[in-house]
Amino acid sequence: SMKHTQGPWRVYQANGFTGIDYVGGETAHGIKLRSIVARCHDDWLCAEHPGNALDNAHLIAAAPEMLEALRGLVAEIQNGGYVPRLEDSANSYQAGRAFGLAKVVIAKAGKGEE
């Protein structure tokens, strides 16, 4: 099983930072539990890529759902489930590359579990 902070993750902005957190569960006294997943530093720390912090945060926040979707697609294809009809060999090649990349990305996401 995955050891990363469970999703869904959300984007927040506070004190000059753009970040990603998870809010879920609560204490016995009804206080919501919050876990900061990551911070994307704003422009003053990254002059090479100005204005990217919020976009990066949204991409990172979508990671748990993207990983779940990729796993589901790979499992469905490997189990002989639905495979889109491909009109020519060029499309078939592209679909094969995408399937291979999906498996690589899933493995990369699990590196922290080793």
Secondary structure, 3 states (H helix, E strand, C coil): CCCCCCCCCEEEEECCEEEEEEEEEECCCCCEEEEEEEEEECHHHCCCCCCCHHHHHHHHHCHHHHHHHHHHHHHHHHCCCCCCCCCCHHHHHHHHHHHHHHHHHHHHHCHHHC
